[in-house]
Amino acid sequence: MIRHRETTSMKRQRKQSLRYSSFHKKFSFQRFELPFLVGNIMLLLLGVMVNGFVPTSSTAFWSAATATSTDERTLGERRALTRGISPTSCWATTFTASSSTRCSLFFRSTEETSSETESSLSGTTSNKSYNPAFKTVLTDLAQPNARLPYRCSGQAFSKLSSSESVTVRLMQKRDIEFLTDMCCREYGTTWDEKESVQAVESILDVASLRILVQVTLQMKVPSKSQKLPPDHVVLVATVDKVNSDTVSRPSPSSTIVGMIEISNQPALPENNPGPVPIPLWMKNLYCQVLHVVRGPSKMPYTTTQGWIANLLVSDEWRGQGVGKLLVRAAEGVARTWGTSSIHLHCDADSVSGKVSQNLYDGQGYRKLQGETQYEWMNGTDGAVGPSPLTSSVFVIEGVPLLYLKKDLEYESG
C-alpha cells in the first residue's frame, strides 16, 4: 500500500509538471514575464522619483553632458551637444553599465572635414556668425516673456531657402514618438557597432531605455491651458515650409531638427537631476534644507536655479546655429520664470568636449570652481592654492564633467 501510494503521488506530480510545462509554454510571457517587466518599470520610476536613481543603461539619456570623440572606423566626429545621465558620460571610452551591459553615450558618427570642424568651433568663417538676422533672433529668444512659438525666417540660416523657416516651440504630444526615436538613436547605441549584440545582452535594458524616455517625455508635455509650464520645459526646433498658419499650426512638412530641456533644479555640481519631474515646492524645500545644513559657501542658493539638459541636434543640422538657438530660447524661458542663473554639466575632456565647451563658452557660460575629490592634486611643484583643473572637474557616476554657470541678465539688441 505504501509503495502504491508513492507511485500514485509520483504520477500526480508528473501530470502536474507536464500541465505546468504546457501552460508555461503558452502563457509564460503574459502571466509571468510581462508582470515582471511591468514591476521592474514601476520600481524604476519609483527609484527615480525618490532619489533620482536610474539604472545605468537607462540613464544614458539623462545627463547634461556634451561630447565629441573620434571614431577610428569612419575618421569622423561623434558630436554630442548633450547627454544625459542622471545619466551619463562624456569621455571617449565606453561606459560600463554593469557586468553584462555596456552602454555608449556617444552620438552616431558624422563625416566632417577638419576645416569644417575648425569653422564650427571658431565661428570665423561661418556666415551665421556675421548674420545680423541671426543675431537678432538670438537676442529676441533670450528675452523674458519671449513669445513661443517663435519663427525665424530663412534669412537667418544660410542652409534654408526663402520658402522655409525654423520654429522654436514647446514640445507637444505628437512629437513624443519622433523625439523618442531621436533620443534612442543617439543615446542607445554602443561604442562598437559590430559588438552591439554582445555589448547589450539584455533586451530589458534596451526596452527600459525607450520606455523611460517615452514616459518621462510624456510627463513634460504642457497642458492645453498652460502657455508656459512653471517648472520643466522641453523645447524643439523645427524646419517648416512657410505659410500664413505655420506658427499657430505647424505645416505637415514640419521636421524636428533639435531639442533641449530647461528646468528648475537644485544647483548641485556633484549631482545630475533625475529624468522624472519633481514638484517645484519639494525642490525649493530641498534647497533651503541644504542651505542650512551645508552652509551658504557650499549651497549659496535657497531656491532652485535653471538647469539645461539634453541639448540634441540632428546630424545634418549640426554646425548651423540650431544649438545656439535652443540655448538662447532656454535662457528666455528661465528669465520668464525669474531664475537668476543657469547651470549645466559639460564634457571635461579637452578633445571630446572641445565642441560643446566652445559652444557654451561662446554663449557666456563659465566654469564654476569648487571643492572636488581631486583637491589632493593641488599645490604640486610647490604651488599654493587650488588648480583650475582639479577645482572645476566633477566626476558623476564615473564621468568627468565640467560644471558651467551663467548669470542671467537682460539682453538688449
Helices and strands as residue ranges (DSSP letters): H 2-28, I 29-33, H 34-51, H 56-59, E 65-71, E 76-83, E 95-96, E 102-103, E 109-110, H 114-122, G 127-130, H 132-141, E 150-153, G 154-156, E 164-170, G 173-175, H 176-187, G 193-195, H 196-199, H 203-219, E 232-241, E 255-265, H 280-294, E 305-313, G 315-317, H 322-337, E 341-347, H 354-362, E 366-367, G 375-377, G 380-382, E 393-396, E 399-407
